[in-house]
Amino acid sequence: MAQQRDEVDQIVDAWRRERADLDVEPLQVLSRVSRLARLLDQARGRAFADHGLEGWEFDVLSALRRVGPPYELSPGALVQQTLVTSGTMTNRVDRLEGRSFVQRRPAPNDRRGVLVRLTATGRAVVDDAMVELLDHERELLSHLPARDRSSVASALRTLLAAVESPSAD
């Protein structure tokens, strides 16, 4: 059975033809990861839109949901989890608060600090969106044999850990 070809194969073939002096092997993995990430972002955007959410809204709400009761984090912790600037997070919390998905409350141990808490409305919408997201992503993964999923996850974990490590800079 012939191996399936994709757009990246065409890109790699073209570079090999045009620049035979270059080792384009990294493209075999990283171009696929990049293209897959863009396509997954688009698919996730569609799933979130069904629940009236933007991707960034889901990111913040799901970060709060994952911590468990009372579903609250400092803005700094949200910045770390969502990889945005503190100014961007302030804007995002303002907008989520305007939609009654979160509320701010004073931090009990820091007079100047604030905690962001997921509301019941926010919890309901993120829970519903998560169910749909997982159904959709399960369908996408059905194209990959079950026996390969854990090895792909393990390889990507190794790569991501290396890229995220402070020494990677």
BALUM-5375 format. One record per residue (C-alpha): x, y, z; chain. Coordinates in nm, 2 decimals, always signed. Each point is the difference from the previous one (the first is absolute). Example, Ala and Ser with C-alpha at 12.3 -4.5 7.8 and 13.67 -1.06 7.14 Angstrom:
BEGIN
REC,+1.23,-0.45,+0.78,A
REC,+0.14,+0.34,-0.07,A
END
This chain:
BEGIN
REC,+0.00,+0.00,+0.00,A
REC,+0.15,+0.34,-0.10,A
REC,+0.06,+0.25,+0.27,A
REC,-0.24,+0.29,+0.00,A
REC,+0.15,+0.33,-0.10,A
REC,-0.09,+0.35,+0.12,A
REC,+0.07,+0.36,-0.06,A
REC,+0.32,-0.02,+0.20,A
REC,+0.14,-0.27,-0.23,A
REC,-0.04,+0.24,-0.29,A
REC,+0.17,+0.28,+0.19,A
REC,+0.29,-0.23,+0.09,A
REC,+0.03,-0.14,-0.35,A
REC,+0.01,+0.36,-0.14,A
REC,+0.27,+0.11,+0.24,A
REC,+0.21,-0.32,-0.07,A
REC,-0.03,+0.08,-0.37,A
REC,+0.08,+0.37,+0.03,A
REC,+0.26,-0.03,+0.28,A
REC,+0.15,-0.35,+0.00,A
REC,+0.28,+0.14,+0.22,A
REC,-0.24,+0.05,+0.29,A
REC,-0.10,-0.26,+0.26,A
REC,-0.38,+0.06,+0.00,A
REC,-0.08,-0.29,+0.23,A
REC,-0.12,+0.23,+0.28,A
REC,-0.29,+0.10,-0.23,A
REC,-0.13,-0.36,+0.01,A
REC,-0.10,+0.04,+0.36,A
REC,-0.02,+0.37,+0.08,A
REC,-0.19,+0.12,-0.31,A
REC,-0.26,-0.27,+0.07,A
REC,-0.02,+0.11,+0.36,A
REC,-0.04,+0.36,-0.11,A
REC,-0.27,-0.07,-0.26,A
REC,-0.18,-0.23,+0.23,A
REC,+0.00,+0.27,+0.27,A
REC,-0.15,+0.25,-0.24,A
REC,-0.27,-0.24,-0.11,A
REC,-0.08,-0.10,+0.36,A
REC,-0.03,+0.36,+0.10,A
REC,-0.25,+0.05,-0.28,A
REC,-0.20,-0.31,+0.10,A
REC,+0.01,+0.10,+0.37,A
REC,-0.12,+0.35,-0.10,A
REC,-0.30,-0.15,-0.17,A
REC,-0.08,-0.23,+0.30,A
REC,+0.03,+0.30,+0.24,A
REC,-0.21,+0.22,-0.22,A
REC,-0.28,-0.25,+0.04,A
REC,+0.00,+0.11,+0.37,A
REC,+0.05,+0.37,-0.06,A
REC,+0.36,-0.01,+0.10,A
REC,+0.33,+0.12,-0.16,A
REC,+0.30,-0.22,+0.04,A
REC,+0.16,+0.23,+0.25,A
REC,-0.31,+0.00,+0.21,A
REC,+0.01,-0.38,+0.01,A
REC,+0.37,+0.01,+0.10,A
REC,-0.07,+0.23,+0.30,A
REC,-0.32,-0.18,+0.11,A
REC,+0.16,-0.34,-0.03,A
REC,+0.30,+0.10,+0.20,A
REC,-0.23,+0.11,+0.28,A
REC,-0.21,-0.32,-0.03,A
REC,+0.30,-0.23,+0.01,A
REC,+0.12,+0.13,+0.34,A
REC,-0.32,-0.13,+0.18,A
REC,-0.21,+0.17,+0.26,A
REC,-0.02,+0.29,+0.06,A
REC,+0.12,+0.03,-0.37,A
REC,+0.21,+0.31,+0.05,A
REC,+0.35,+0.11,-0.08,A
REC,+0.20,+0.32,+0.01,A
REC,+0.04,+0.19,-0.32,A
REC,+0.37,-0.09,+0.01,A
REC,-0.08,-0.37,+0.01,A
REC,-0.24,+0.05,-0.30,A
REC,+0.28,+0.18,-0.19,A
REC,+0.23,-0.30,+0.06,A
REC,-0.26,-0.25,-0.11,A
REC,-0.12,+0.18,-0.31,A
REC,+0.34,+0.15,-0.12,A
REC,-0.12,+0.36,-0.04,A
REC,+0.12,+0.33,+0.15,A
REC,-0.15,+0.14,+0.32,A
REC,-0.16,+0.28,-0.19,A
REC,-0.17,-0.24,-0.24,A
REC,-0.12,-0.20,+0.30,A
REC,-0.14,+0.31,+0.17,A
REC,-0.20,+0.07,-0.32,A
REC,-0.11,-0.36,-0.02,A
REC,-0.12,-0.02,+0.36,A
REC,-0.19,+0.33,-0.06,A
REC,-0.18,-0.14,-0.30,A
REC,-0.08,-0.34,+0.17,A
REC,-0.12,+0.19,+0.31,A
REC,-0.23,+0.20,-0.23,A
REC,-0.15,-0.32,-0.13,A
REC,-0.05,-0.13,+0.37,A
REC,+0.24,-0.29,-0.06,A
REC,+0.24,+0.11,+0.27,A
REC,+0.01,+0.24,+0.29,A
REC,+0.29,+0.17,+0.17,A
REC,+0.04,-0.01,+0.38,A
REC,+0.26,+0.12,+0.24,A
REC,+0.28,-0.24,+0.08,A
REC,-0.04,-0.10,+0.36,A
REC,+0.38,+0.02,+0.08,A
REC,+0.09,+0.30,-0.21,A
REC,-0.18,+0.33,+0.04,A
REC,+0.11,+0.11,-0.35,A
REC,-0.06,-0.34,-0.16,A
REC,-0.30,-0.13,-0.20,A
REC,-0.12,-0.34,-0.07,A
REC,-0.21,-0.09,-0.31,A
REC,-0.28,-0.25,+0.07,A
REC,-0.20,-0.20,-0.25,A
REC,-0.38,+0.06,+0.04,A
REC,-0.27,-0.26,-0.03,A
REC,-0.08,+0.14,-0.34,A
REC,+0.37,-0.02,-0.11,A
REC,+0.03,-0.35,+0.14,A
REC,-0.31,-0.12,-0.20,A
REC,+0.12,+0.15,-0.32,A
REC,+0.36,-0.14,+0.03,A
REC,-0.13,-0.34,+0.10,A
REC,-0.23,-0.01,-0.30,A
REC,+0.27,+0.12,-0.24,A
REC,+0.24,-0.26,+0.14,A
REC,-0.24,-0.28,-0.07,A
REC,-0.04,+0.11,-0.36,A
REC,+0.38,+0.06,-0.04,A
REC,+0.08,-0.35,+0.12,A
REC,-0.26,-0.16,-0.23,A
REC,+0.14,+0.19,-0.29,A
REC,+0.37,-0.08,+0.08,A
REC,-0.09,-0.36,+0.06,A
REC,-0.14,-0.01,-0.35,A
REC,+0.32,+0.16,-0.14,A
REC,+0.22,-0.25,+0.18,A
REC,-0.21,-0.29,-0.14,A
REC,+0.21,+0.05,-0.32,A
REC,+0.31,-0.11,+0.20,A
REC,+0.01,-0.37,+0.10,A
REC,-0.05,-0.04,+0.38,A
REC,+0.33,-0.18,+0.03,A
REC,+0.18,+0.31,-0.13,A
REC,-0.16,+0.26,+0.22,A
REC,+0.20,-0.06,+0.31,A
REC,+0.33,+0.00,-0.19,A
REC,-0.09,+0.32,-0.18,A
REC,-0.10,+0.16,+0.33,A
REC,+0.33,-0.12,+0.16,A
REC,+0.21,+0.14,-0.28,A
REC,-0.17,+0.33,+0.00,A
REC,+0.03,+0.02,+0.38,A
REC,+0.37,-0.05,-0.03,A
REC,+0.03,+0.27,-0.27,A
REC,-0.22,+0.25,+0.19,A
REC,+0.19,-0.05,+0.33,A
REC,+0.32,+0.07,-0.18,A
REC,-0.13,+0.31,-0.17,A
REC,-0.17,+0.13,+0.31,A
REC,+0.30,-0.05,+0.23,A
REC,+0.18,+0.32,+0.10,A
REC,+0.32,-0.13,-0.16,A
REC,-0.17,-0.01,-0.34,A
REC,+0.03,+0.38,-0.02,A
END
